[in-house]
Amino acid sequence: AEKIVRMDGCFFPPGAFTGFAKRCKRKEVGLPAKGFVYCAFHASYKIGPEVFRSWMRILKAVPGSVLWLKFKPAEEAIKNLRAEALRQGVSSKRIILADDLPGRSKHLSRMTVADLYLDCPKYNGHASAMDALHAKLPILTVKGNRFCNRVGESLLENLDLAELVTKDLAHYEAKAIELGLKPSLLLPLRRKISENAKQVLCPQNHARRFETALEKTLSL
């Protein structure tokens, strides 16, 4: 006798939103002063061989770019990924591991210096994707077919950023390269985040949408 409750907006519930993160400087977080920064703050188990090879092709196509990762425990995983980067023809120095920082505000602040957040197609970023939006960091994802890989699509659709939802890994790779070679294309994307993110990130708005959905369902 169950009824499905269909909500408007993004399905992923946000945490508290107190405003966008303050921008810091690259040298404060161990990043090169120049070059495109691809951010992929995912748990290491989400980074499969297929997507990592794609990331390496992206780095090779965008001169001076780096891949910024964050996960723990990190020692063995980062060693393996850097070794694989070398096998793919990419300098291990272009794979940069972010340190743990005390306090969420510092973590969000450092994300503002990245250029593009690369989602993991098999298992999307959840909390880390929300963090990216707090930093006005555009997210690039692949259209998924399961709960765990449709988070990015749901967020982007509700930010009016459907152009960042790619149909497959090849399209994802091409889009990441295009944005890396033409970073000016990121400006309107960041503007849309500024204009629309509050609707997605505000927990009160999520609660109101859930209440409205319940009321509609119970009245049927």
C-alpha positions in Angstrom: 0.0 0.0 0.0 3.0 2.3 -0.2 3.0 5.5 -2.3 6.0 6.9 -4.0 6.7 10.5 -3.0 8.2 12.5 -5.8 10.0 15.7 -4.8 10.8 18.7 -6.9 14.3 19.9 -7.1 17.5 18.0 -6.1 17.0 14.8 -4.2 20.2 15.0 -2.2 19.7 16.7 1.2 22.2 19.5 1.9 23.8 20.6 5.2 23.8 24.1 6.5 24.5 26.9 4.0 26.0 30.0 5.6 27.3 31.5 2.3 30.0 30.8 -0.2 33.5 30.1 0.9 36.1 32.8 1.0 38.8 32.5 -1.6 42.4 31.8 -0.6 45.7 31.7 -2.6 47.1 28.7 -4.4 50.5 28.9 -2.7 48.7 28.5 0.7 47.5 25.0 -0.3 50.5 23.6 -2.2 49.3 24.2 -5.8 51.3 25.8 -8.6 50.6 29.4 -9.3 49.8 28.8 -12.9 48.0 26.0 -14.8 44.5 24.5 -14.8 43.6 22.7 -11.6 41.3 19.7 -11.9 39.9 18.8 -8.4 38.7 15.3 -7.7 38.2 15.0 -3.9 36.8 11.4 -3.9 37.4 8.4 -1.6 40.1 6.3 -3.3 37.8 3.3 -3.8 35.7 5.4 -6.3 38.7 6.0 -8.6 38.6 3.1 -10.9 41.1 2.3 -13.7 38.8 3.6 -16.5 38.2 7.1 -15.1 41.8 7.5 -14.0 43.0 6.7 -17.5 40.6 9.3 -18.7 42.0 11.9 -16.2 45.5 11.2 -17.5 44.4 11.8 -21.1 42.9 15.1 -19.9 46.1 16.1 -18.3 48.1 15.3 -21.4 45.8 17.3 -23.5 45.9 20.4 -21.2 49.5 21.6 -20.8 50.5 22.6 -17.3 47.3 21.2 -15.7 47.3 19.2 -12.5 45.0 16.7 -10.8 44.3 17.6 -7.1 43.2 14.6 -5.0 42.1 14.1 -1.4 41.5 10.9 0.5 42.8 8.9 3.4 44.5 6.7 4.3 46.6 8.1 1.5 50.1 6.6 1.5 49.6 3.4 -0.5 46.8 4.8 -2.8 48.7 7.9 -3.9 51.8 5.8 -4.5 49.9 3.5 -6.8 48.2 6.4 -8.6 51.4 8.2 -9.2 53.0 5.1 -10.5 50.1 4.6 -12.9 50.3 8.2 -14.0 53.9 7.5 -15.1 52.8 4.4 -17.0 50.2 6.7 -18.8 53.0 9.2 -19.7 52.1 11.8 -17.1 54.6 13.2 -14.6 53.8 12.1 -11.0 54.4 15.7 -10.0 51.1 16.6 -11.7 49.2 14.4 -9.2 48.9 16.5 -6.0 47.5 15.3 -2.8 45.7 17.7 -0.5 46.5 17.7 3.2 44.0 17.3 5.9 42.9 20.7 7.3 41.4 21.5 10.7 37.9 23.0 10.2 35.5 22.8 7.3 35.8 26.5 6.5 39.5 26.2 5.6 38.7 23.1 3.5 36.0 24.9 1.5 38.2 28.0 1.1 41.0 26.0 -0.6 38.5 24.5 -3.0 37.8 27.9 -4.4 41.3 28.0 -6.1 40.5 24.9 -8.2 39.0 25.3 -11.7 36.9 22.3 -12.3 35.6 19.4 -10.1 35.8 16.1 -11.9 33.1 13.7 -10.8 33.6 10.0 -10.6 31.1 8.4 -13.1 30.6 5.1 -11.3 30.0 6.6 -7.9 29.5 10.4 -7.8 30.7 12.8 -5.2 28.0 13.4 -2.5 29.3 15.6 0.3 32.3 16.6 -1.7 30.0 17.7 -4.6 28.1 19.9 -2.1 31.5 21.2 -0.9 32.4 22.1 -4.5 29.3 24.2 -4.9 30.0 26.0 -1.6 33.3 27.0 -3.3 31.5 28.0 -6.6 33.4 25.2 -8.3 31.7 23.8 -11.4 31.1 20.1 -11.4 31.6 17.9 -14.5 29.7 14.6 -14.4 28.4 11.7 -16.5 24.7 10.8 -16.8 24.1 7.8 -14.5 21.6 5.0 -14.2 21.7 4.3 -10.4 21.2 6.2 -7.2 24.9 6.5 -6.5 25.8 8.0 -9.9 22.9 10.4 -10.4 23.8 12.8 -7.6 25.9 15.0 -9.9 23.1 15.1 -12.6 20.5 16.0 -10.0 22.6 18.9 -8.6 23.5 20.3 -12.0 20.0 20.1 -13.5 18.7 22.1 -10.6 21.5 24.7 -11.0 20.6 25.2 -14.7 24.0 23.6 -15.6 22.8 20.7 -17.7 25.6 21.4 -20.1 28.0 19.9 -17.5 26.0 16.5 -17.5 27.8 14.5 -20.2 26.4 11.4 -21.9 29.4 9.2 -21.6 33.0 9.1 -20.5 34.3 10.2 -24.0 32.0 13.2 -23.9 33.1 13.9 -20.3 36.8 13.8 -21.3 36.2 16.1 -24.3 34.4 18.6 -22.1 37.1 18.6 -19.5 39.7 19.3 -22.1 37.7 22.0 -23.7 37.2 23.8 -20.4 40.9 23.3 -19.5 42.0 24.9 -22.8 39.5 27.7 -22.6 39.1 28.6 -18.9 37.1 31.7 -19.8 34.2 29.3 -20.4 34.0 28.7 -16.7 32.9 32.3 -15.9 29.2 31.9 -16.8 29.2 28.5 -15.1 30.4 30.0 -11.8 27.8 32.8 -12.3 25.0 30.3 -12.5 26.2 28.6 -9.3 26.2 32.0 -7.6 22.7 32.7 -8.8 21.1 29.3 -8.2 23.1 27.4 -5.6 21.2 28.7 -2.6 18.1 26.9 -3.7 20.0 23.6 -3.8 22.2 24.1 -0.8 19.7 25.5 1.6 18.3 22.8 3.9 15.1 24.8 4.7 14.2 24.8 1.0 14.8 21.1 0.8 12.5 20.6 3.8 9.8 22.7 2.2 10.0 20.7 -1.0 9.7 17.5 0.9 6.7 18.7 2.9 5.0 19.8 -0.3 5.6 16.4 -1.9 4.1 14.7 1.1 1.1 16.9 1.1 0.4 16.2 -2.6 0.9 12.5 -2.2 -1.3 12.1 0.9 -4.1 14.1 -0.8 -4.3 11.7 -3.7 
